Amino acid sequence: MSSIPKEIQDLSDLLSSLPGIGPKLSNRLALYLAVNGKSLALNLSHTLSEIISKVKTCEICGNVSLESVCDICKDTSRDRSTILVVEDSLDLFNIEASNIYRGLYHVLNGVISPINGVGPSDINISSLLKRIKEDEVKEVILALNPNVEGDSTSLYLKDQIENLDPNITITKLAKGIPAGSDLEFASTQTIVDSVKSRKQF
Amino acid sequence: MSSIPKEIQDLSDLLSSLPGIGPKLSNRLALYLAVNGKSLALNLSHTLSEIISKVKTCEICGNVSLESVCDICKDTSRDRSTILVVEDSLDLFNIEASNIYRGLYHVLNGVISPINGVGPSDINISSLLKRIKEDEVKEVILALNPNVEGDSTSLYLKDQIENLDPNITITKLAKGIPAGSDLEFASTQTIVDSVKSRKQF
């Protein structure tokens, strides 16, 4: 029986350790890159080595950045009394695209997840507490994903921030029916959230 | 508004040109490689440049290979009178894993697809016709995927092979209900195929 050459299998194994890529897709990608997509493979190889040397995380907020402090932390026109906490930079860019928020951010680069061996010291929490202690922060908005890990990370952060300074306002994003969606397909929990948090019309 | 740094966007754009990777997943992968997965990014960069220099396609059958002729074409114990034609090497490896076939292969590295600008001369067809003309081939098994492009490529190959030598047996894989599946979920076409090709029990 002839099988996939070792070099292609190695590439496939590396690709399958990326989030969202299973073994079937990684085999297909590895073969594509090795046979039909050699120029793409070359570009990818270059771009990856460039990324490794150029991209850092902002030493204040943890956002991806080409410099030691990111554009948002440098921007003096932003409201410096509010910090919005997100799991990763993609969430930050998505909130920025909405233009609804003009304060600062803090990027945890992960969430607390005992099942994956991620504890509070493994993510960007101590620098958040340092900012709250040293800067003039009035409100912290916890904008983690509404799932078990996001919710327990939010609870942990709430405790820590209250211990540090009980006068800081801690908020979290409203839960409810997403705009443009269909009630028919909303989960029971979404219905519960939206009814509980109903507002005067 | 702050947006994704150019370097990460470049990586994301490259990744989204891979088959099976959409813009949302490519953004996530690019950010992951830039922030959490730097050592993975380094490994990927090395492995990709290695693949580019090492992996070739077999000059006889078009299979991926580290040498100019692949292990299967070199294997003198195999039945050299039968050629099984597949779209790509992954299909070949899947058939090899089943241990049902001991003949030779021919890998087209694509299918005829006018909508994607792929004509007969863009895939590995002329070398197949050359093998049929020059070698002692008795049967060609067309094992392309059962979809519009696979079926029309099979029809094209059938015509070409019959023109070349009307005595060659041309077969294609049986269509029907896949083992382990559920009739309830079979498509109408699968039901039609399996009833039409029913066999004495």
Interface residues (C-beta under 8 A of the other chain):
Chain A: M1 S2 S3 I4 P5 E7 I8 D10 L11 L14 L15 S17 L18 P19 G20 I21 L25 N27 R28 L29 A30 L31 Y32 L33 A34 V35 N36 G37 K38 L40 A41 L42 N43 L44 S45 H46 T47 L48 S49 E50 I51 I52 K54 V55 T57 V64 S65 L66 C70 D71 I72 D75 D88 S89 L90 L92 F93 E96 A97 N99 N109 G110
Chain B: M1 S2 S3 I4 P5 E7 I8 D10 L11 L14 L15 S17 L18 P19 G20 I21 L25 N27 R28 L29 A30 L31 Y32 L33 A34 V35 N36 G37 K38 L40 A41 L42 N43 L44 S45 H46 T47 L48 S49 E50 I51 I52 K54 V55 T57 V64 S65 L66 C70 D71 I72 D75 D88 S89 L90 L92 F93 E96 A97 N99 N109 G110
